[in-house]
Amino acid sequence: MLRGVIYLPVFAGVPALLLFVATVACWIPARRVAAIDPLVALRQE
């Protein structure tokens, strides 16, 4: 194993990829819920 070598593309790319996946995972359901009328959603409870 190499010591002292930091692979900058990997070190920066992995957190960026995880941030992108988390954002998409939150955005898709939120967009779906925003399209529902609140009165219709409460009426079905």
mmCIF file of the N, C-alpha and C atoms, coordinates in Angstrom:
data_MODEL
# 
_entry.id   MODEL 
# 
loop_
_atom_site.group_PDB 
_atom_site.id 
_atom_site.type_symbol 
_atom_site.label_atom_id 
_atom_site.label_alt_id 
_atom_site.label_comp_id 
_atom_site.label_asym_id 
_atom_site.label_entity_id 
_atom_site.label_seq_id 
_atom_site.pdbx_PDB_ins_code 
_atom_site.Cartn_x 
_atom_site.Cartn_y 
_atom_site.Cartn_z 
_atom_site.occupancy 
_atom_site.B_iso_or_equiv 
_atom_site.pdbx_formal_charge 
_atom_site.auth_seq_id 
_atom_site.auth_comp_id 
_atom_site.auth_asym_id 
_atom_site.auth_atom_id 
_atom_site.pdbx_PDB_model_num 
ATOM 1   N N  . MET A 1 1  ? 0.840   -1.187 0.000  1.00 0.00 ? 1  MET A N  1 
ATOM 2   C CA . MET A 1 1  ? 0.000   0.000  0.000  1.00 0.00 ? 1  MET A CA 1 
ATOM 3   C C  . MET A 1 1  ? 0.882   1.247  0.000  1.00 0.00 ? 1  MET A C  1 
ATOM 4   N N  . LEU A 1 2  ? 0.479   2.222  -0.771 1.00 0.00 ? 2  LEU A N  1 
ATOM 5   C CA . LEU A 1 2  ? 1.242   3.460  -0.839 1.00 0.00 ? 2  LEU A CA 1 
ATOM 6   C C  . LEU A 1 2  ? 0.891   4.354  0.346  1.00 0.00 ? 2  LEU A C  1 
ATOM 7   N N  . ARG A 1 3  ? 1.910   4.881  0.958  1.00 0.00 ? 3  ARG A N  1 
ATOM 8   C CA . ARG A 1 3  ? 1.672   5.776  2.086  1.00 0.00 ? 3  ARG A CA 1 
ATOM 9   C C  . ARG A 1 3  ? 1.974   7.202  1.654  1.00 0.00 ? 3  ARG A C  1 
ATOM 10  N N  . GLY A 1 4  ? 1.148   8.128  2.094  1.00 0.00 ? 4  GLY A N  1 
ATOM 11  C CA . GLY A 1 4  ? 1.394   9.530  1.817  1.00 0.00 ? 4  GLY A CA 1 
ATOM 12  C C  . GLY A 1 4  ? 0.881   10.013 0.465  1.00 0.00 ? 4  GLY A C  1 
ATOM 13  N N  . VAL A 1 5  ? 0.286   9.123  -0.303 1.00 0.00 ? 5  VAL A N  1 
ATOM 14  C CA . VAL A 1 5  ? -0.239  9.515  -1.606 1.00 0.00 ? 5  VAL A CA 1 
ATOM 15  C C  . VAL A 1 5  ? -1.742  9.700  -1.479 1.00 0.00 ? 5  VAL A C  1 
ATOM 16  N N  . ILE A 1 6  ? -2.203  10.861 -1.864 1.00 0.00 ? 6  ILE A N  1 
ATOM 17  C CA . ILE A 1 6  ? -3.642  11.154 -1.825 1.00 0.00 ? 6  ILE A CA 1 
ATOM 18  C C  . ILE A 1 6  ? -4.117  11.270 -3.270 1.00 0.00 ? 6  ILE A C  1 
ATOM 19  N N  . TYR A 1 7  ? -5.064  10.440 -3.619 1.00 0.00 ? 7  TYR A N  1 
ATOM 20  C CA . TYR A 1 7  ? -5.635  10.493 -4.954 1.00 0.00 ? 7  TYR A CA 1 
ATOM 21  C C  . TYR A 1 7  ? -6.768  11.510 -4.940 1.00 0.00 ? 7  TYR A C  1 
ATOM 22  N N  . LEU A 1 8  ? -6.458  12.728 -5.323 1.00 0.00 ? 8  LEU A N  1 
ATOM 23  C CA . LEU A 1 8  ? -7.401  13.839 -5.227 1.00 0.00 ? 8  LEU A CA 1 
ATOM 24  C C  . LEU A 1 8  ? -8.700  13.604 -5.989 1.00 0.00 ? 8  LEU A C  1 
ATOM 25  N N  . PRO A 1 9  ? -8.698  13.076 -7.199 1.00 0.00 ? 9  PRO A N  1 
ATOM 26  C CA . PRO A 1 9  ? -9.975  12.841 -7.872 1.00 0.00 ? 9  PRO A CA 1 
ATOM 27  C C  . PRO A 1 9  ? -10.888 11.883 -7.088 1.00 0.00 ? 9  PRO A C  1 
ATOM 28  N N  . VAL A 1 10 ? -10.302 10.861 -6.492 1.00 0.00 ? 10 VAL A N  1 
ATOM 29  C CA . VAL A 1 10 ? -11.100 9.920  -5.706 1.00 0.00 ? 10 VAL A CA 1 
ATOM 30  C C  . VAL A 1 10 ? -11.540 10.581 -4.404 1.00 0.00 ? 10 VAL A C  1 
ATOM 31  N N  . PHE A 1 11 ? -10.637 11.288 -3.767 1.00 0.00 ? 11 PHE A N  1 
ATOM 32  C CA . PHE A 1 11 ? -10.911 11.933 -2.485 1.00 0.00 ? 11 PHE A CA 1 
ATOM 33  C C  . PHE A 1 11 ? -12.016 12.979 -2.619 1.00 0.00 ? 11 PHE A C  1 
ATOM 34  N N  . ALA A 1 12 ? -12.101 13.656 -3.752 1.00 0.00 ? 12 ALA A N  1 
ATOM 35  C CA . ALA A 1 12 ? -13.144 14.663 -3.983 1.00 0.00 ? 12 ALA A CA 1 
ATOM 36  C C  . ALA A 1 12 ? -14.352 14.071 -4.698 1.00 0.00 ? 12 ALA A C  1 
ATOM 37  N N  . GLY A 1 13 ? -14.145 13.056 -5.508 1.00 0.00 ? 13 GLY A N  1 
ATOM 38  C CA . GLY A 1 13 ? -15.221 12.506 -6.320 1.00 0.00 ? 13 GLY A CA 1 
ATOM 39  C C  . GLY A 1 13 ? -16.221 11.668 -5.547 1.00 0.00 ? 13 GLY A C  1 
ATOM 40  N N  . VAL A 1 14 ? -15.747 10.893 -4.596 1.00 0.00 ? 14 VAL A N  1 
ATOM 41  C CA . VAL A 1 14 ? -16.651 10.027 -3.834 1.00 0.00 ? 14 VAL A CA 1 
ATOM 42  C C  . VAL A 1 14 ? -17.646 10.847 -3.008 1.00 0.00 ? 14 VAL A C  1 
ATOM 43  N N  . PRO A 1 15 ? -17.221 11.857 -2.246 1.00 0.00 ? 15 PRO A N  1 
ATOM 44  C CA . PRO A 1 15 ? -18.213 12.667 -1.532 1.00 0.00 ? 15 PRO A CA 1 
ATOM 45  C C  . PRO A 1 15 ? -19.163 13.410 -2.474 1.00 0.00 ? 15 PRO A C  1 
ATOM 46  N N  . ALA A 1 16 ? -18.658 13.852 -3.614 1.00 0.00 ? 16 ALA A N  1 
ATOM 47  C CA . ALA A 1 16 ? -19.526 14.540 -4.579 1.00 0.00 ? 16 ALA A CA 1 
ATOM 48  C C  . ALA A 1 16 ? -20.579 13.575 -5.129 1.00 0.00 ? 16 ALA A C  1 
ATOM 49  N N  . LEU A 1 17 ? -20.187 12.356 -5.416 1.00 0.00 ? 17 LEU A N  1 
ATOM 50  C CA . LEU A 1 17 ? -21.132 11.355 -5.902 1.00 0.00 ? 17 LEU A CA 1 
ATOM 51  C C  . LEU A 1 17 ? -22.174 11.022 -4.839 1.00 0.00 ? 17 LEU A C  1 
ATOM 52  N N  . LEU A 1 18 ? -21.753 10.861 -3.602 1.00 0.00 ? 18 LEU A N  1 
ATOM 53  C CA . LEU A 1 18 ? -22.689 10.571 -2.516 1.00 0.00 ? 18 LEU A CA 1 
ATOM 54  C C  . LEU A 1 18 ? -23.658 11.731 -2.289 1.00 0.00 ? 18 LEU A C  1 
ATOM 55  N N  . LEU A 1 19 ? -23.173 12.945 -2.396 1.00 0.00 ? 19 LEU A N  1 
ATOM 56  C CA . LEU A 1 19 ? -24.040 14.112 -2.262 1.00 0.00 ? 19 LEU A CA 1 
ATOM 57  C C  . LEU A 1 19 ? -25.076 14.150 -3.380 1.00 0.00 ? 19 LEU A C  1 
ATOM 58  N N  . PHE A 1 20 ? -24.660 13.840 -4.587 1.00 0.00 ? 20 PHE A N  1 
ATOM 59  C CA . PHE A 1 20 ? -25.581 13.824 -5.721 1.00 0.00 ? 20 PHE A CA 1 
ATOM 60  C C  . PHE A 1 20 ? -26.655 12.755 -5.545 1.00 0.00 ? 20 PHE A C  1 
ATOM 61  N N  . VAL A 1 21 ? -26.256 11.562 -5.134 1.00 0.00 ? 21 VAL A N  1 
ATOM 62  C CA . VAL A 1 21 ? -27.214 10.468 -4.941 1.00 0.00 ? 21 VAL A CA 1 
ATOM 63  C C  . VAL A 1 21 ? -28.202 10.813 -3.819 1.00 0.00 ? 21 VAL A C  1 
ATOM 64  N N  . ALA A 1 22 ? -27.724 11.380 -2.741 1.00 0.00 ? 22 ALA A N  1 
ATOM 65  C CA . ALA A 1 22 ? -28.605 11.757 -1.627 1.00 0.00 ? 22 ALA A CA 1 
ATOM 66  C C  . ALA A 1 22 ? -29.582 12.853 -2.048 1.00 0.00 ? 22 ALA A C  1 
ATOM 67  N N  . THR A 1 23 ? -29.119 13.805 -2.833 1.00 0.00 ? 23 THR A N  1 
ATOM 68  C CA . THR A 1 23 ? -29.986 14.882 -3.302 1.00 0.00 ? 23 THR A CA 1 
ATOM 69  C C  . THR A 1 23 ? -31.090 14.344 -4.204 1.00 0.00 ? 23 THR A C  1 
ATOM 70  N N  . VAL A 1 24 ? -30.736 13.467 -5.111 1.00 0.00 ? 24 VAL A N  1 
ATOM 71  C CA . VAL A 1 24 ? -31.739 12.876 -6.007 1.00 0.00 ? 24 VAL A CA 1 
ATOM 72  C C  . VAL A 1 24 ? -32.715 12.011 -5.212 1.00 0.00 ? 24 VAL A C  1 
ATOM 73  N N  . ALA A 1 25 ? -32.210 11.270 -4.231 1.00 0.00 ? 25 ALA A N  1 
ATOM 74  C CA . ALA A 1 25 ? -33.060 10.401 -3.424 1.00 0.00 ? 25 ALA A CA 1 
ATOM 75  C C  . ALA A 1 25 ? -34.066 11.205 -2.598 1.00 0.00 ? 25 ALA A C  1 
ATOM 76  N N  . CYS A 1 26 ? -33.737 12.424 -2.244 1.00 0.00 ? 26 CYS A N  1 
ATOM 77  C CA . CYS A 1 26 ? -34.672 13.282 -1.506 1.00 0.00 ? 26 CYS A CA 1 
ATOM 78  C C  . CYS A 1 26 ? -35.579 14.069 -2.443 1.00 0.00 ? 26 CYS A C  1 
ATOM 79  N N  . TRP A 1 27 ? -35.054 14.462 -3.604 1.00 0.00 ? 27 TRP A N  1 
ATOM 80  C CA . TRP A 1 27 ? -35.780 15.339 -4.515 1.00 0.00 ? 27 TRP A CA 1 
ATOM 81  C C  . TRP A 1 27 ? -36.943 14.634 -5.201 1.00 0.00 ? 27 TRP A C  1 
ATOM 82  N N  . ILE A 1 28 ? -36.747 13.379 -5.598 1.00 0.00 ? 28 ILE A N  1 
ATOM 83  C CA . ILE A 1 28 ? -37.797 12.671 -6.338 1.00 0.00 ? 28 ILE A CA 1 
ATOM 84  C C  . ILE A 1 28 ? -39.067 12.506 -5.492 1.00 0.00 ? 28 ILE A C  1 
ATOM 85  N N  . PRO A 1 29 ? -39.001 11.997 -4.265 1.00 0.00 ? 29 PRO A N  1 
ATOM 86  C CA . PRO A 1 29 ? -40.236 11.896 -3.475 1.00 0.00 ? 29 PRO A CA 1 
ATOM 87  C C  . PRO A 1 29 ? -40.833 13.259 -3.121 1.00 0.00 ? 29 PRO A C  1 
ATOM 88  N N  . ALA A 1 30 ? -39.982 14.254 -2.890 1.00 0.00 ? 30 ALA A N  1 
ATOM 89  C CA . ALA A 1 30 ? -40.494 15.586 -2.545 1.00 0.00 ? 30 ALA A CA 1 
ATOM 90  C C  . ALA A 1 30 ? -41.254 16.199 -3.714 1.00 0.00 ? 30 ALA A C  1 
ATOM 91  N N  . ARG A 1 31 ? -40.764 15.968 -4.923 1.00 0.00 ? 31 ARG A N  1 
ATOM 92  C CA . ARG A 1 31 ? -41.448 16.487 -6.106 1.00 0.00 ? 31 ARG A CA 1 
ATOM 93  C C  . ARG A 1 31 ? -42.805 15.808 -6.275 1.00 0.00 ? 31 ARG A C  1 
ATOM 94  N N  . ARG A 1 32 ? -42.855 14.515 -5.994 1.00 0.00 ? 32 ARG A N  1 
ATOM 95  C CA . ARG A 1 32 ? -44.107 13.775 -6.079 1.00 0.00 ? 32 ARG A CA 1 
ATOM 96  C C  . ARG A 1 32 ? -45.139 14.294 -5.078 1.00 0.00 ? 32 ARG A C  1 
ATOM 97  N N  . VAL A 1 33 ? -44.700 14.499 -3.849 1.00 0.00 ? 33 VAL A N  1 
ATOM 98  C CA . VAL A 1 33 ? -45.607 14.942 -2.788 1.00 0.00 ? 33 VAL A CA 1 
ATOM 99  C C  . VAL A 1 33 ? -46.085 16.369 -3.044 1.00 0.00 ? 33 VAL A C  1 
ATOM 100 N N  . ALA A 1 34 ? -45.247 17.194 -3.614 1.00 0.00 ? 34 ALA A N  1 
ATOM 101 C CA . ALA A 1 34 ? -45.628 18.579 -3.880 1.00 0.00 ? 34 ALA A CA 1 
ATOM 102 C C  . ALA A 1 34 ? -46.749 18.668 -4.908 1.00 0.00 ? 34 ALA A C  1 
ATOM 103 N N  . ALA A 1 35 ? -46.923 17.647 -5.718 1.00 0.00 ? 35 ALA A N  1 
ATOM 104 C CA . ALA A 1 35 ? -47.952 17.670 -6.750 1.00 0.00 ? 35 ALA A CA 1 
ATOM 105 C C  . ALA A 1 35 ? -49.334 17.283 -6.201 1.00 0.00 ? 35 ALA A C  1 
ATOM 106 N N  . ILE A 1 36 ? -49.385 16.740 -4.980 1.00 0.00 ? 36 ILE A N  1 
ATOM 107 C CA . ILE A 1 36 ? -50.653 16.293 -4.404 1.00 0.00 ? 36 ILE A CA 1 
ATOM 108 C C  . ILE A 1 36 ? -51.326 17.461 -3.674 1.00 0.00 ? 36 ILE A C  1 
ATOM 109 N N  . ASP A 1 37 ? -52.626 17.586 -3.880 1.00 0.00 ? 37 ASP A N  1 
ATOM 110 C CA . ASP A 1 37 ? -53.396 18.619 -3.176 1.00 0.00 ? 37 ASP A CA 1 
ATOM 111 C C  . ASP A 1 37 ? -53.501 18.228 -1.696 1.00 0.00 ? 37 ASP A C  1 
ATOM 112 N N  . PRO A 1 38 ? -53.160 19.132 -0.771 1.00 0.00 ? 38 PRO A N  1 
ATOM 113 C CA . PRO A 1 38 ? -53.186 18.790 0.652  1.00 0.00 ? 38 PRO A CA 1 
ATOM 114 C C  . PRO A 1 38 ? -54.571 18.351 1.158  1.00 0.00 ? 38 PRO A C  1 
ATOM 115 N N  . LEU A 1 39 ? -55.621 18.965 0.654  1.00 0.00 ? 39 LEU A N  1 
ATOM 116 C CA . LEU A 1 39 ? -56.961 18.578 1.111  1.00 0.00 ? 39 LEU A CA 1 
ATOM 117 C C  . LEU A 1 39 ? -57.305 17.164 0.685  1.00 0.00 ? 39 LEU A C  1 
ATOM 118 N N  . VAL A 1 40 ? -56.887 16.769 -0.494 1.00 0.00 ? 40 VAL A N  1 
ATOM 119 C CA . VAL A 1 40 ? -57.146 15.411 -0.962 1.00 0.00 ? 40 VAL A CA 1 
ATOM 120 C C  . VAL A 1 40 ? -56.360 14.407 -0.104 1.00 0.00 ? 40 VAL A C  1 
ATOM 121 N N  . ALA A 1 41 ? -55.137 14.742 0.213  1.00 0.00 ? 41 ALA A N  1 
ATOM 122 C CA . ALA A 1 41 ? -54.309 13.851 1.014  1.00 0.00 ? 41 ALA A CA 1 
ATOM 123 C C  . ALA A 1 41 ? -54.874 13.701 2.429  1.00 0.00 ? 41 ALA A C  1 
ATOM 124 N N  . LEU A 1 42 ? -55.333 14.787 3.019  1.00 0.00 ? 42 LEU A N  1 
ATOM 125 C CA . LEU A 1 42 ? -55.898 14.714 4.371  1.00 0.00 ? 42 LEU A CA 1 
ATOM 126 C C  . LEU A 1 42 ? -57.241 14.001 4.378  1.00 0.00 ? 42 LEU A C  1 
ATOM 127 N N  . ARG A 1 43 ? -58.008 14.140 3.332  1.00 0.00 ? 43 ARG A N  1 
ATOM 128 C CA . ARG A 1 43 ? -59.315 13.505 3.260  1.00 0.00 ? 43 ARG A CA 1 
ATOM 129 C C  . ARG A 1 43 ? -59.188 11.990 3.225  1.00 0.00 ? 43 ARG A C  1 
ATOM 130 N N  . GLN A 1 44 ? -58.106 11.477 2.671  1.00 0.00 ? 44 GLN A N  1 
ATOM 131 C CA . GLN A 1 44 ? -57.930 10.035 2.552  1.00 0.00 ? 44 GLN A CA 1 
ATOM 132 C C  . GLN A 1 44 ? -57.405 9.396  3.842  1.00 0.00 ? 44 GLN A C  1 
ATOM 133 N N  . GLU A 1 45 ? -57.011 10.178 4.803  1.00 0.00 ? 45 GLU A N  1 
ATOM 134 C CA . GLU A 1 45 ? -56.483 9.634  6.069  1.00 0.00 ? 45 GLU A CA 1 
ATOM 135 C C  . GLU A 1 45 ? -57.534 8.927  6.861  1.00 0.00 ? 45 GLU A C  1 
# 
